[in-house]
């Protein structure tokens, strides 16, 4: 990976399902040129994996801190992804994955 690339896993909790959060993340990711995925978790949280330039990934994480208008973010955790999460990283583009 080049020095200017970054991969992070993000876990967002609060009122983040049923408010267009995943679509918001997908639009922001596509505008920023970030690859990865976003999906709902059965516990009501949202999980995402972002890969791109440092600036783009940091901008996407910042966007997740506010989310769409109807979202209410209680907590956001940003961490280095585990190897199994990296295995799910799509080769190109940004994807909405099924809930888990």
N, C-alpha and C positions, 0 to 999 in steps of 0.2 A: 504494500500500500504506500502511496506517495505521502510525503510529509504534510501535504495540504488536505489530506482526507481524514475523516473521523467517522466512527461508528459508535452509536450509543443505543442502549435500550432505555425506554421510558415507560413509567407506570404512572397513570393518572387516576386519582380517586376523587369522589365527590359526585355531583349530579352531572354525569358525563355520558350517560346513555339516554337515547330518545330525544336528544337535543341537537342532532346533526354534528356531533363532535368528530366522528370518523370522516365524514365528507369534508368537514372543515380542514382536518389534518391532510387529507389527500389533496385538496386544492392548493393548500399552502406548500406542500411538498413538491407538487408538480411545478408551481411557480418558481420555487427555489432550486429546482433541479436535483432534489434529494430522492434517492432510491430507498426502498424498504417496504414496510407494511404497517397497518394499524388494524386492531381487532378488539371486539368486546370480550370481556371475561364474564363468566357466569356470576361472579360476585358483585357485578355492577361497575367494575373498574374498566379502564381502557389500557391496552398494552400496545406499544409501538416499537419499531426498530428503524433507526434512521442511519443512512450512509450517504456521505457527500463531502463537500469541502467543509473545512472547519467553520467558516463564516455562515454557510447555508444551514448546516446542522444546528449551530447555535441559534440562528434566527428562527428555525422551526421549533426548537425547544422553547424559546421565548414566546412564540405564538401559542404554544400549548398551555403556557402559564395563564393565559386569559381565555383562550378558546372562543367558541361562537357565543353570541349574545345570551342564549338561554342556559349555557353551561355554568356551573358553580364548582370551581376547582377547590377541593379541600387539601389535596397534597399531590405533589409531583416528585417522583424519584427518578433521577438520571444516573445510570450506572453502566459499567462496562458489560457488554453482553456475554453470556455463557456460550460455549462452543455450539450447543444444540440450537440456540437461537440464531446463531450465524448461519447454520445449515438451512434455516428457513428463509434466509435473505434472498429475495428474487434477484436474478441476474441483472435485470433492467427494469426501470420504472418503479412506480409506487402502487401498492395493491391494498385493497380491502380484503382481509381474510375472514373466514367464518369464525364465529364465536367459539371460545373454548372455555 
